[in-house]
Amino acid sequence: MKDGIDVKLDMHLNVAAFDEETKTVAARALKDAALHVLQVSNMRVPLQEGHLQNSGDTSVDRSALRAAVSYSQPYAVRQHEELTWKHAPGREAKYLETALEEEAHAVQALLAQQLKELFR
C-alpha cells in the first residue's frame, strides 16, 4: 500500500495443490486479470487532475495466489463510495467495483485461458 487509504479489490485462486509451474502461471494470469480490471477502472475513475487515476496499481501475492487492484490517494475511498458527487461524463463513483462486476466474465476467461494451457 502506498501512502493514504487504499480502495482495494482482491481476486483469489483457491487451489492448494498447485505445483511451482502452475503457481507461476496462475500468478501471471492473476496479474493479467488485475491489469485488465485496472485498465477498465481507470476509464471510470473520477478525473480532475489525474492524481487518483495515476495512483492505481496492481499486486500479486504468489504464495497465496491473490491479486489486488488498488488506488492509494487519501481521498480514493470517499470518491469510490460517495454516490451523490457529480463527475464528468463516463466517470463515476464505484469505479473499481463496477469495473470488476462488468468485467467478471472477461476476468474469468483470462484466468481460464492461461490455466488451461498448462494441461494441454
N, C-alpha and C positions, 0 to 999 in steps of 0.2 A: 504494500500500500504506500502510495506517495503521501506527502503532507495533505491533511484535510480528511474529509469523510468520504468513504467510498460508496458509490452506488454500484452494487456488485451483483452479478449473476453467475451462478455456478452450474456447470454441466459435469456429470459424473458417469463413468462407465463402471458398473458393478460386476467385475469379473475377477474373482480371486485367483483363479488357476492360470492366469496368463504367464507364459514363459517370457524371457527377456526380449526376444524378437517381437513377440506380439505386443508387449508393453511399449516398445519403441514405436511401432506402427500406430498403436492406439493413442499414444501421446501426440504423435504427429497429426492424427486425424482430429483429435480434440482441439489442437492448436488451429488447424484449418477451420473447424466449425466455429471456434471462438472469434477468429478473424472475420469470418463471414457475418456473424451477428454484430460485431463492432462496426463493420462497414455499413450495414443496414441502419444500425442505430445512429451512426454519425450523420446520416442523411435526415434524421428526425430531431436530433438534439437541438434544444433552443440555441439560437445563434445570435450573438450581438457582435462580439469581437473575436470569437473563435477559441477562447481560453478553455471553455468546457469541452468542446469537441476535441481539442488538442490534448486534453488530459485523459482521453480514452486509452485503455491499454488492455492487453490480454496476458494471461499467465497460465501455465500448466504445471500441476504437481504430478510428476511422472509416477511417483511411488503410490499415490492414492488414485491415479488416473482421474484427475479432476481438473477442469479448465474453468477459468473465470474471465469475465469481461467486467471492467470497472471504469468509472470516471472519478477522479480524485480531487476536483475542485471543492473548496469548502461549501459551496452552495449547490453541489450536484444533487444531493438528496432532496433539497427543497424544490429545485427545478423539476426533478423527476416526479415528486408527489403532489405538487400544487396544481390542482386541476382548474383553478379559476384564473390563472395568469394567461394573458394573451401572448401569442407567439406569431412569428412570421409564417406565411403560408408553407405548409409541409413540415413545420417544426412543431413539437408537441411535448406535453408532459408525458410521463410513462414511456419515454423514448427507448429505453432499454427493454422494458417488459414487453411492449408491443412488438418490438423487433424480434424477440425470441418467439413470441406466440405466433406471429405471422410467418416466421421462417422455420418453424419446428420441423416441417416435412423436409425442407432443404437441408437442415442440420442432420436429421436422421439419415437422409440419403448420402450425405458426405461421409458420415461415420460408417455406414453400411458398405459403401463402395470401397473405401480404403481397407476396412477389416476383411471384406470378402476376398480381396486379392491375396490375403495370407493363405487361404485354404484352396487355392487353385493348383 
